[in-house]
Amino acid sequence: MVRIFIFLGGVLLVCLLTCHSPNSVAKRTDAVNVEQLKKIVEAFDQDPMMQQGFVALCVKSAKTGELIFAHQARKSLQVASCMKTVTTMAGLALLGKDFTFKTYVEYEGALQKGILQGNLYVRGGGDPTLGSKAIAGQDWEAILQQWVGKIKAAGISRIDGDLIVDEEYFDENLIPYGWLWGDVGNYYGAPAFSLNLMDNTYEVHFQPGSNVEDPVSIQKIVPELLNLPFYNKVRTAAAGTGDQSNIYGAPYTSQRFADGTLPAGGVFIVKGSIPDPAFLCGQYVAAALSDAGVSLKGKVKTTRQMKEQKQKINTSRKLIHTHVSPSLTDIAKWINLFSVNLYAEAIFKTLGLKNTKMSNNEAGAKALKDFWKSKGINTEGLQIYDGSGLSSLNLISAEQLTDMLCYTAKQPHFQAFYQSLPIAGVSGTMTGIAGRGRALNNLRAKTGGMSGVSAYCGYFTAGNGELVAFTLIANRFVGQYNPLLAQMEQVMVTMTE
């Protein structure tokens, strides 16, 4: 106990201050049973699995921002994929819920009697959904045929120049600070390029052996146009052990390295990140044109390759066709419902471009921090390095994230964001989580998880009908994930009772 004596006008004021404020602060009881919540949270915090770690929780009225309950809510912690909410909330506010990405088919040069005496271009505009197998209306084969039809309708039957894929929209320094080498070569570590294709994902079809430690062979790689050389060190493990393999490789380099184990018992498909989607797109377009009888005299190139060779890039072109992505409202659903890193990174870089005219990761981080600071959010201790939460350097407090949720709850784009969040026990990454009591089909939350990190943030409707925002974080836990999940589920279920 510290005693501070202050003399003001001859009056002695005695202020008794404790050295440490209490970990838990309970403010209101009408929306949440805070006494029961306090018991559950503090028991969780004292669990041996959290002995070296932190549990943080912040619960506030979504409409007024009034504090309901807090536990270590101002500690800067990792929240993994919950960072996607920081990105999508800002994206919907700054870009608008109807924002779309665009990809352009263009040409330059003289066009006479069906012969293009110049180059054909595909210009990327950062669309992360182009050719996605998951999103309706983005079938790559159908898009290709549409593009070829538009090119032929423009009167082009022969191209005497090159087919150039313009990838100048985003910066070419792709990987954010804090991304792990073990993530970058895998599908979930695919960065956002100026031109993205088929979720920047390819498949490796592995054939494990019959016995443990047998070599695992590669049957095929899809798409075959990639032609990736693989240094394959994957071995066979016992049946039922799951995917313990990893793919390594950097953007713009074709060599891949695979190691780890795969279970015996048939073909096993592992997904990796396409190293150069722009060039792959050019290969596809060239092949489709050839099949349609449109000849290409030159080569498939990208503007990145041209700059390396110090070749001039002509930006004076004529438009043939504009391909439009789904709306940001639809993209946000995929980001938050299924935690798609690529889509979040594309929004992140687009925000940087809008805010600073720069499209690198640093510009994206600045755009997010500037936006949230302008909305009255305390950004002290807030560290942002990417838009998806894959960086291990991101830090945010439970209170900061909850305040962002409260701000968004009062905005015109709130429903677009709210509808993008998984429903407890029902949808997305919350399927099978907190699916009981009043949490079921009520609580909506984005999930976040990586080694030593688990987090949830979102909303629920309290028993008194009030919309409540919350953020729950566990960092540096030890042991298995399932016991931790049980504790976090109990906190979320208790909040809603």
SVG drawing of the C-alpha trace seen along z (x, -y; Angstrom):
<svg xmlns="http://www.w3.org/2000/svg" viewBox="-35 -28 52 80">
<polyline fill="none" stroke="black" stroke-width="0.4" points="0.0,0.0 1.3,-3.4 0.2,-6.6 0.4,-9.9 0.0,-13.1 -1.1,-16.2 -1.5,-19.7 -4.0,-21.9 -4.9,-25.2 -3.9,-23.9 -6.1,-20.9 -4.5,-17.5 -5.8,-15.0 -4.9,-11.4 -5.1,-9.2 -4.7,-5.5 -3.5,-3.7 -2.9,0.0 0.2,1.0 -1.7,3.1 -5.3,2.6 -7.5,5.7 -7.4,8.1 -11.1,8.3 -13.5,5.3 -17.3,6.0 -19.4,3.0 -22.9,4.1 -25.2,7.0 -28.3,6.3 -26.8,7.6 -24.4,10.3 -24.1,12.3 -20.8,10.7 -20.2,12.5 -20.5,15.9 -18.4,14.7 -15.8,13.4 -15.5,16.8 -15.2,18.6 -12.6,16.2 -10.4,16.1 -10.5,19.9 -9.4,20.1 -6.6,17.6 -5.4,19.7 -5.5,23.0 -2.0,24.6 -2.2,24.3 -2.2,20.5 0.6,20.4 3.0,18.7 0.3,17.0 -2.5,14.5 -6.3,14.6 -8.0,11.3 -11.6,10.5 -13.5,7.3 -17.3,7.1 -19.1,3.8 -22.5,2.6 -22.2,2.5 -24.4,-0.6 -23.1,-2.7 -19.6,-1.4 -20.3,-1.1 -18.0,1.4 -19.8,4.5 -16.8,6.7 -13.0,6.6 -10.1,8.9 -6.6,7.9 -8.3,6.1 -5.6,3.6 -2.7,6.0 -1.4,6.0 -1.7,9.6 -1.8,11.8 -5.2,12.6 -4.2,14.4 -7.1,14.4 -9.2,12.1 -7.1,9.4 -9.3,10.0 -12.1,8.2 -9.9,5.1 -9.3,5.2 -12.9,6.0 -14.5,3.4 -12.1,0.7 -12.5,2.0 -16.3,1.8 -16.1,-1.7 -13.4,-3.1 -14.1,-1.3 -17.8,-0.7 -19.8,2.5 -20.4,2.4 -16.7,2.0 -15.5,4.4 -12.0,5.3 -11.5,5.2 -9.3,7.0 -8.9,5.6 -8.2,7.1 -6.5,4.5 -4.4,4.1 -2.0,1.6 -0.8,1.1 -2.5,1.0 -5.4,3.4 -5.9,4.0 -7.8,6.8 -7.8,8.9 -4.1,8.6 -3.0,6.9 0.4,5.3 1.1,4.9 0.6,6.5 -2.4,8.0 -2.6,7.3 -4.3,8.7 -4.1,6.0 -4.6,7.1 -6.4,5.0 -5.8,7.0 -8.9,9.2 -8.3,12.1 -11.4,14.0 -10.5,14.4 -11.0,18.0 -11.9,19.1 -13.4,22.6 -15.3,21.6 -17.2,18.5 -20.1,18.6 -19.6,16.9 -15.8,17.2 -15.3,20.4 -11.9,19.9 -12.8,21.9 -15.9,19.8 -14.0,16.6 -11.4,17.6 -14.0,18.4 -15.6,15.0 -12.3,13.2 -11.5,15.0 -15.0,14.2 -14.5,10.5 -11.0,10.5 -12.4,12.1 -15.4,9.7 -12.9,6.9 -11.7,8.1 -8.5,9.8 -7.6,13.1 -3.9,12.8 -1.5,11.2 1.9,10.3 3.2,9.0 3.3,10.5 0.7,11.4 1.7,9.3 0.2,9.7 0.4,6.3 1.1,6.8 1.8,3.2 -1.2,2.6 0.3,3.9 3.9,3.7 6.1,6.7 7.5,7.0 4.8,9.5 5.5,11.1 4.6,9.1 6.9,8.9 6.4,11.8 5.2,14.4 6.9,17.7 8.9,19.5 6.8,22.6 3.6,20.8 4.6,19.0 4.8,22.1 1.4,23.5 -2.0,22.5 -2.9,20.4 0.3,18.4 -0.4,17.3 0.3,13.6 -1.9,11.0 -0.5,10.4 -1.7,7.7 -3.2,10.6 -4.4,13.6 -5.7,16.8 -7.7,19.7 -7.1,18.6 -3.3,18.7 -3.6,22.4 -2.4,25.6 -2.8,29.3 -0.1,31.9 -1.5,35.5 0.7,37.6 0.7,41.4 1.9,42.7 3.6,46.1 2.3,49.3 4.6,49.2 5.7,46.5 8.7,44.6 8.2,45.6 8.8,42.7 5.8,40.8 5.6,40.3 3.9,37.4 1.2,38.6 0.5,35.2 0.3,31.5 -2.9,29.5 -2.9,27.3 -0.3,29.1 0.7,25.8 2.7,25.0 5.4,27.5 6.9,27.1 10.1,29.0 9.7,30.7 12.4,31.9 10.2,34.4 11.2,35.8 7.7,36.7 7.5,40.1 4.6,42.5 3.2,42.5 0.6,44.8 -3.0,44.6 -5.1,42.0 -2.2,39.7 -3.4,36.9 -1.5,34.4 1.9,33.6 3.5,32.4 4.8,29.0 5.6,27.3 8.3,24.7 9.0,22.1 9.1,18.4 7.1,16.3 8.4,16.0 10.6,19.1 9.5,22.5 11.6,24.8 9.5,26.4 10.6,28.5 8.2,30.9 8.9,32.8 7.0,34.3 4.6,37.3 1.3,38.3 -0.8,41.3 -0.9,44.6 -4.2,45.5 -4.6,43.9 -3.9,40.7 -3.6,37.6 -4.0,34.1 -1.9,31.2 -2.3,27.6 0.5,25.1 0.7,21.5 1.2,20.7 4.5,18.8 3.6,16.6 -0.1,16.5 0.3,13.6 2.5,15.7 0.2,18.7 -2.8,16.6 -0.9,15.6 -0.2,19.2 -3.9,20.0 -5.0,17.1 -2.5,18.0 -3.7,21.6 -7.3,20.6 -6.6,18.2 -4.8,20.9 -7.7,23.3 -10.0,20.7 -7.9,20.1 -6.3,16.9 -2.5,17.1 0.1,15.5 3.4,14.7 5.2,13.4 5.6,14.8 3.8,14.7 5.4,12.1 4.7,10.3 5.6,6.6 7.8,7.8 9.8,9.8 10.0,6.9 11.3,4.6 14.0,7.1 15.0,7.1 14.7,3.3 12.1,3.4 9.7,0.5 6.1,1.0 3.5,-0.8 0.6,-2.1 -1.4,-3.7 -3.9,-0.9 -7.4,-0.3 -9.9,1.5 -11.5,4.8 -13.2,6.1 -13.5,5.5 -14.0,8.4 -15.7,7.4 -15.3,9.3 -18.1,10.0 -18.8,7.1 -16.8,6.4 -19.9,7.5 -19.6,11.0 -15.8,11.1 -16.0,10.1 -18.2,13.2 -15.5,15.4 -12.8,13.6 -14.6,13.9 -16.7,17.0 -13.9,19.2 -10.8,17.1 -9.3,16.7 -6.0,15.0 -5.5,14.1 -8.8,12.1 -7.9,10.2 -4.4,9.3 -5.9,7.9 -8.2,5.6 -5.3,4.6 -3.1,3.6 -6.1,1.8 -6.6,-0.3 -2.9,-1.3 -3.4,-2.3 -6.4,-4.4 -4.8,-6.0 -1.2,-6.7 -1.2,-5.9 1.3,-3.1 0.4,0.5 2.9,2.2 2.3,3.8 3.6,0.8 1.0,-1.4 -1.8,1.1 -0.7,1.0 -0.6,-2.8 -4.1,-2.9 -5.6,-0.7 -4.0,-2.5 -4.8,-6.0 -8.5,-5.0 -9.0,-3.5 -7.2,-6.4 -9.4,-8.9 -12.4,-7.1 -11.3,-7.6 -9.7,-4.2 -6.7,-4.3 -4.0,-2.9 -1.3,-2.8 0.4,0.6 -1.4,1.5 0.9,3.2 -0.3,4.1 1.9,5.9 -0.7,7.6 -4.4,7.8 -5.0,11.5 -3.4,12.1 -0.8,14.5 2.0,12.3 3.3,13.2 4.2,9.6 0.6,8.2 -0.5,7.0 -3.8,5.7 -5.7,5.5 -9.1,7.0 -10.3,3.5 -9.1,2.0 -10.7,4.7 -13.9,4.5 -14.0,0.7 -13.6,1.3 -16.6,3.7 -18.6,1.1 -17.8,-1.6 -18.8,0.6 -22.1,1.5 -23.3,-2.1 -22.3,-2.4 -24.4,-2.0 -22.2,1.0 -22.8,2.9 -25.1,5.5 -22.7,6.3 -20.0,7.0 -22.3,8.7 -23.6,11.1 -20.1,12.1 -19.3,13.5 -19.7,17.2 -22.6,18.2 -21.9,20.3 -22.6,24.0 -23.9,23.3 -21.6,21.9 -18.0,21.3 -15.2,21.7 -17.7,21.6 -19.4,24.8 -19.2,27.1 -18.0,24.3 -20.1,22.9 -23.2,24.6 -25.2,24.8 -27.3,22.6 -28.1,19.1 -24.8,19.0 -26.2,21.4 -27.4,19.5 -26.9,16.2 -23.3,15.5 -21.4,14.5 -17.6,14.5 -14.5,14.5 -12.0,17.1 -8.3,16.8 -5.7,19.4 -2.0,20.2 0.7,21.8 0.1,20.6 -2.8,18.3 -6.5,18.6 -9.0,15.7 -12.7,14.9 -14.3,11.6 -17.8,10.6 -21.3,10.0 -24.2,11.6 -27.6,10.5 -27.9,10.5 -31.0,11.7 -32.2,8.1 -32.2,7.8 -29.0,5.6 -26.4,6.2 -23.1,6.8 -19.6,6.8 -16.7,8.9 -13.2,10.0 -11.7,13.1 -8.0,13.9 -5.6,16.6 -1.9,16.3 1.1,18.5 -1.0,21.4 0.8,24.8 -0.6,28.2 -3.3,29.5 -5.7,27.3 -8.9,29.1 -8.8,28.4 -8.2,24.7 -11.1,24.7 -13.4,26.1 -12.4,23.3 -13.0,20.6 -16.3,22.1 -17.4,22.0 -16.5,18.3 -18.5,17.6 -21.5,19.6 -21.5,18.0 -21.4,14.5 -24.6,15.2 -26.6,16.7"/>
</svg>
